């Protein structure tokens, strides 16, 4: 899609600016840690291990969005936000990992006998903790200027929609 951010901003729950929230950011980090624990507890159940590892990474990323005051309820919009606005913090491989993990989670949760390979599952579970720790580092390093720049750009995009 040419401008997926624009599309996300037009969706009812796609993407919107909200109040910056350190409390919600911390709460999503706790959710990520709970998902990491679930991932470890479900090591013998690939379906739930995949789901838990994805949500550990997703909630870690979402903690950054809450810190920036950006709400996305469509996962593909959250991933697009990561690619457009946080690419200086995440490598192309990390962005691809989260996109592939999202697809793997959908396959594992909604379809039977999809034949999801063990390599993808292992890549996800091996990377989940590191991804979580990286998001915590980004939260500590993100500047007020960067926050302001992201919010101003989104505000301009919102104005151009209406």
N, C-alpha and C positions, 0 to 999 in steps of 0.2 A: 504494500500500500504506500502510495506516494508520501503522505503525511499522516502517519498513524497517530501521532500526538493530537492532531486536529480531530481525527475521528474519535479518539478516546475522550477528548473534552466535550464532544457533542453527545456522548452516551450518558444516559441517566446516572449510572454508577461507574462510569469509565475512569474519569480523572477530574479532580477538582482541588482548588486551593482551600485549605482549612487552617485553623489556628495551629501554630507550631506547638508541639507537645513533647516535652522531655519525659513526662510521666507515661504517655502512650508508647514512646520510643522504648523506655525501659520495660514496659509490660510486654512488648513484642519480643524483646530479647529473652524474657522469661519463657514466653511461648516457644521460642526457638530452642531454648535449652531443654524444655519438656519434650519437644519433638526429637531432639538428639537422644534423650534417654529412651524414648519409645523406639527409636531406630535400633539402638543397641539391644533392647529387650526383645525386639522382633527379628533378630538376626536369622532365625530359622524359618521365617515366614516372608518370602521375597516380596509379596504384594504389599504388606504393611511396612516392611523395611524401606521399600522404594518411596511409598507415600510419606513416611516419617522423615526420610532424608530430604525429600523435596521441601516439605514444610519447614524443616529446620533452616534451610537456606532461604526460603521465601520469607519467613517471619523475620529473619536476620536483615534481609534487604528492606522489608517493610518498616523495620525500626528506623532505618535511615529516612524513609519517606515521611514518617510521623515527625521526625526531628526537623524536616524541611517544611512541614505543613502541607503535604500532598497526600491526598486520599485517592486510592484506586481500588475498586472492587472487582475489576476484570483483570485476571492474572496477566493476560497478554499486554494489557496497558501498563502494568507495573514493570514488566520486562522491557517494554519499549522505553519507559521512563529511564530505566537503568542504562539502556544503550545510548539514549540521546543525552541525558544530563549527568550521568555518573561514569562515563567512559574514561575519564581521566583517573578514576579510582580503580576500575576493573579492567582486566585484560580482555581481549577478544575471546580467549579460551574460557575465561570465567563466565562471560556473558553466554557463550555457546553452551557451557555446562548447565547453566540454569534453564536455558531454553530447552535443551535436550531432557533435562530432569522433569520439566513441566510436562513434556510429551510422554515421558515414561510413566509419570504418575497417572496421567489420564488413561493410558493403556492399561496399567495395572489395576486401577480402580473400576473402570467402566467396561472393560472387555475381558472375555474369557479366552484363554488359550491363545494369547497373542504372540507367544514365543519371545518375550522380551529377553534379550541376551544377558548372561551373567556379567559380561564386561561392562555394560552400561550400569547395571546395579552396583557393581563394585566401585566403579568410578564415582558414582553419586555418593555412596556411603563413605568412601575414603576421603572425599572432598568436603563433606558437610561440615565437619568441625572446623577445618581451615577456613572455609567460607564464612562461617559464623564469627570466628576470631577476626577475620579481615574486616567484616562489617563493624565490629566493635571498635577497631582501630580507626576506620573511616569516621565513625561517629565522634571520636575524640579529636580528629584532625580537621573536620569540615569547618570552614570559616563562616563568619557572619556575612562576609562579602559574597561568598559562593552561594549561600542560602538566599541572600537578597537578589543576586543575579538570576538564579533559577526561578524564583517567585516572580520577578519582573518579566522574564521571558514568557512564563506561563500566562501571566496577566495580559500581556500583549496579544497572545494567541487567543485568549478568551474574548477579548474585545473585538478581534478580527472575525470571530464567528458570528457575533450579533450585529 
